[in-house]
């Protein structure tokens, strides 16, 4: 490079990327570490399948514990199968059967809506069957965190009205202005009018403007 050339480095974090995508301040994006106890069936799931399964469980059971939000995702997952034997065949017993020694550490990310004060009841999450512990990773002071299992979000808040849209990671790389998204993140897309969720592995580069346009169509 010639003398006088200037270099500008932009640090794009997962938090800032999600905030840009959903058009909310960065302090509306919060993450927690959740440790799960797994059944044999869960322990034998593939990584993507387990990630989608645990996310769906969280969304369903936290409906009265979190204020309005844009999306809830599991952005990382580490599984300790603790010797559980998987024979490759789908077991027929219920996913809610007795727990094994297997555990999973997950990073749960919530993008709160910008219209209401963010609220999350960690006690409700900790009381869920199969949840061993919950610990904050990056939670701004603006988020009201309750440890009273009986406390619910303010009356005006309802996760039932949460959009819970998901990122569509289908944009090819190499586009000018693309930014990096953390590798290994699996985002869940739920089509409008459909209860079927599809796991979409994230690509490495995403154009922010295109991403926002796709999110607008999902709302």
C-alpha positions in Angstrom: 0.0 0.0 0.0 1.2 3.5 -0.8 2.1 6.0 1.9 -0.9 7.7 3.3 -3.2 4.8 2.7 -5.7 4.4 5.5 -7.2 1.1 6.7 -10.5 1.0 8.6 -11.5 -2.2 10.5 -15.1 -2.9 11.3 -15.8 -5.4 14.1 -19.1 -7.1 13.5 -20.3 -9.2 16.3 -23.2 -11.6 16.4 -24.9 -9.1 18.8 -24.5 -6.1 16.5 -25.5 -8.2 13.4 -28.8 -9.2 15.1 -29.4 -5.7 16.3 -28.9 -4.4 12.7 -31.1 -7.1 11.2 -34.0 -6.4 13.5 -33.5 -2.6 13.7 -33.2 -2.5 17.4 -30.5 -1.0 19.7 -27.8 -3.5 20.7 -28.9 -3.5 24.3 -32.1 -5.2 23.1 -30.1 -8.3 22.2 -29.4 -10.5 25.2 -27.7 -13.9 25.6 -27.8 -16.6 28.3 -26.0 -19.9 28.8 -28.5 -22.7 29.4 -27.4 -26.2 30.5 -29.8 -29.0 29.6 -30.1 -32.5 30.8 -30.9 -34.8 27.8 -32.9 -37.9 27.3 -31.3 -40.8 25.4 -33.3 -39.8 22.3 -32.1 -36.2 22.5 -28.5 -37.2 23.0 -28.7 -39.3 19.8 -30.1 -36.4 17.7 -27.8 -34.7 15.2 -26.5 -31.3 16.2 -28.9 -29.3 14.0 -31.9 -31.5 14.9 -31.2 -31.0 18.7 -30.6 -27.3 18.2 -34.1 -26.9 16.6 -35.7 -29.2 19.1 -34.4 -27.3 22.1 -35.2 -23.9 20.6 -38.8 -25.1 19.9 -39.1 -26.2 23.5 -37.9 -22.9 24.8 -40.3 -20.9 22.6 -43.3 -23.0 23.6 -42.6 -23.0 27.4 -41.4 -19.4 27.8 -44.6 -17.8 26.5 -45.5 -16.3 29.9 -41.9 -15.5 31.0 -40.7 -13.1 28.4 -41.9 -9.8 27.0 -42.5 -9.2 23.3 -39.5 -10.2 21.2 -38.5 -10.5 17.6 -36.7 -13.9 17.8 -35.3 -16.4 20.2 -32.5 -18.6 18.9 -29.9 -21.1 20.1 -26.7 -19.8 18.5 -24.3 -22.3 19.9 -24.5 -25.8 21.3 -22.0 -28.2 22.9 -23.2 -31.7 23.7 -21.6 -34.2 26.2 -23.2 -37.5 25.4 -21.7 -39.1 28.5 -21.4 -42.6 26.9 -25.0 -42.8 25.6 -25.1 -45.5 22.9 -26.7 -44.5 19.7 -27.5 -47.3 17.3 -28.6 -45.0 14.5 -32.3 -46.0 14.7 -35.1 -43.7 15.8 -36.2 -44.7 19.2 -40.0 -44.8 19.7 -40.2 -43.8 23.3 -41.2 -40.3 24.3 -38.7 -37.5 24.3 -40.0 -36.7 27.8 -38.9 -40.1 29.2 -36.3 -40.4 31.9 -33.2 -38.3 31.5 -29.8 -39.8 30.7 -26.4 -38.6 31.9 -25.9 -36.6 28.7 -26.0 -32.8 28.9 -25.8 -29.9 26.5 -24.6 -26.3 27.0 -26.5 -23.9 24.8 -26.2 -20.1 24.1 -29.7 -18.7 24.0 -30.1 -15.3 22.2 -33.2 -13.2 22.5 -33.8 -10.1 20.4 -36.3 -8.0 22.3 -38.9 -5.8 20.6 -38.1 -2.1 20.7 -41.7 -1.1 21.5 -41.8 -2.4 25.1 -39.5 -2.7 28.1 -37.6 -6.0 27.8 -38.4 -8.5 30.5 -37.2 -12.1 31.1 -38.0 -14.5 34.0 -35.0 -16.7 34.5 -36.7 -18.6 37.3 -39.4 -19.9 34.9 -36.6 -21.2 32.6 -34.7 -22.8 35.5 -37.9 -24.6 36.7 -38.4 -26.2 33.3 -37.9 -30.0 33.2 -34.5 -30.8 31.8 -32.9 -27.4 32.6 -30.0 -27.6 35.0 -28.9 -24.0 35.1 -29.2 -20.6 33.5 -26.5 -17.9 33.6 -26.3 -14.5 31.9 -23.7 -14.0 29.3 -24.4 -10.6 27.9 -27.6 -8.9 29.3 -27.8 -5.1 29.4 -29.2 -3.3 32.4 -32.2 -2.3 30.4 -33.5 -5.9 30.5 -35.5 -6.5 33.6 -34.5 -10.0 34.8 -36.9 -11.6 37.4 -36.0 -14.5 39.7 -39.6 -14.9 41.0 -41.2 -17.8 39.2 -44.6 -16.3 39.6 -43.8 -12.9 38.1 -45.0 -12.4 34.5 -44.2 -9.7 31.9 -46.1 -6.4 32.2 -49.7 -6.7 31.1 -49.1 -4.9 27.8 -46.4 -7.5 26.9 -47.2 -10.8 25.4 -44.8 -13.2 23.7 -47.9 -14.6 21.9 -47.7 -11.4 19.8 -44.0 -11.7 19.3 -43.1 -11.9 15.7 -40.3 -14.5 16.3 -39.2 -14.1 12.8 -36.0 -15.8 11.8 -33.1 -15.0 9.7 -33.0 -16.4 6.2 -29.4 -17.3 5.6 -29.7 -18.0 1.9 -27.8 -15.1 0.4 -24.6 -16.0 -1.5 -21.3 -14.8 -0.4 -19.1 -12.3 -2.3 -21.6 -9.5 -2.3 -20.2 -6.0 -1.8 -20.8 -4.8 1.7 -21.3 -8.3 3.1 -20.4 -8.9 6.7 -19.4 -12.0 8.6 -21.8 -14.0 10.7 -20.5 -16.3 13.3 -19.9 -19.7 11.9 -21.9 -22.7 13.1 -25.1 -20.7 13.9 -28.3 -22.4 12.9 -31.3 -20.2 12.5 -34.8 -21.4 12.4 -37.2 -20.2 9.7 -41.0 -20.5 10.3 -43.0 -19.6 7.2 -45.9 -17.3 7.7 -49.1 -19.3 8.3 -47.2 -22.5 8.9 -46.2 -24.2 12.2 -43.5 -26.2 10.5 -40.0 -25.0 11.4 -37.1 -25.5 9.1 -33.5 -25.4 10.2 -31.3 -23.2 7.9 -27.5 -23.5 8.4 -26.1 -20.0 8.3 -23.8 -19.0 5.4 -20.6 -17.2 6.2 -21.5 -13.9 4.4 -24.7 -12.0 4.5 -25.6 -8.7 2.9 -27.3 -6.6 5.6 -29.7 -4.7 3.3 -30.9 -7.9 1.6 -31.3 -9.5 5.1 -33.4 -6.7 6.3 -35.6 -6.8 3.2 -36.2 -10.6 3.7 -37.0 -10.0 7.4 -39.6 -7.4 6.4 -41.3 -10.0 4.3 -41.4 -12.5 7.2 -43.2 -10.1 9.6 
